[in-house]
Amino acid sequence: DDDFDFDTLSEEKRKTTLKHMRIYFNLCSEEYELWNNGYIEKRIWDNWKAGIEFAMTKKAFRDAWARSKQDAIYHDDFKNWIDGLV
């Protein structure tokens, strides 16, 4: 939802939600690295990329990314790419 706000969630729900969002970002980072290192075909990457780009149009994902990148380690290329989507 456009009015999504992590701060309105209970602490338990916020932690659980952010945990799952971090898992998603970790997966995205792995997919990005596989593509960036030439381990997957362009058509597969294009499919994954479209899904990531769509997810990042959602406020919940943008907000979770802002929080996640503060306490997780991602390659600079991936961080810059996601930041460019936001």
N, C-alpha and C positions, 0 to 999 in steps of 0.2 A: 504494500500500500504506500501511496505517496506520503502519508503522514506517519509512517513507521518510525518508532523511536525506541532504541534499546533501553533508554532510561526509564521508560514506562513499564518495562518488564520486571517481574520479581527478580531478585538476585539469582536465585536458582535457575530460573528460565533464561535469564540473560547469559549466565555462564554456559549453560547447555547449548544455547543457540550459537554463541560465539565459538564454542568448541567445534560444532559441526561446520560452521563457516570457515574456520581455520583448516579443517580437514579438506574442505572444497578447494581453498586457495593452495594448499600443499599439492593436491592433485593437479590443479591447473599449472602450477610451477613445474611439476614433473612432465606434464604433457608439453609445455613450452620447451623445456630442455631437450626432450626427445626430438621435437621438430627442429630446434635450433642446431642440434648436432647431427642431423640428417638420418635419424633412425626410423622415421615414419614418412610415408608418402604425403605429398602436398594435399591430396584430396581428403585424407584423414585429418590432417591438421586444419584444413579449411572448415571441416565439420566441427571439430573441437573449438576452434577459434570463434566461429559463429555463436556457439553456445555460451562461451565465456563473455563475448561482447554483449550478448543479450542479457545475461545475468547482471552485468555491470550497469545496465540501464536502470536497475532496480535500486531504490534508496537503501534497502536493507543490506544489499551487497556492497554498495559504496561505503556505507557507514561501517560495516564489518571490516572492510579492507583498511579503512583509516585506522581502526583499532588494531587489527592484526599485524599490519606492517610495522607497528611500533615495538612489538615484542616477539617477532618471528624473524628468522633469517631467510632472505630470498636473494637470489642472484640479482645484481643491479639491472641487467637487461630485462628480466621479468618484472621487477618493480617499476622500472621506467615505462614498460609497455602497459601495465595495468594502470599506472598513474595517468597515462595518456588517454585511457578509456574513461577515466573518471573526470 
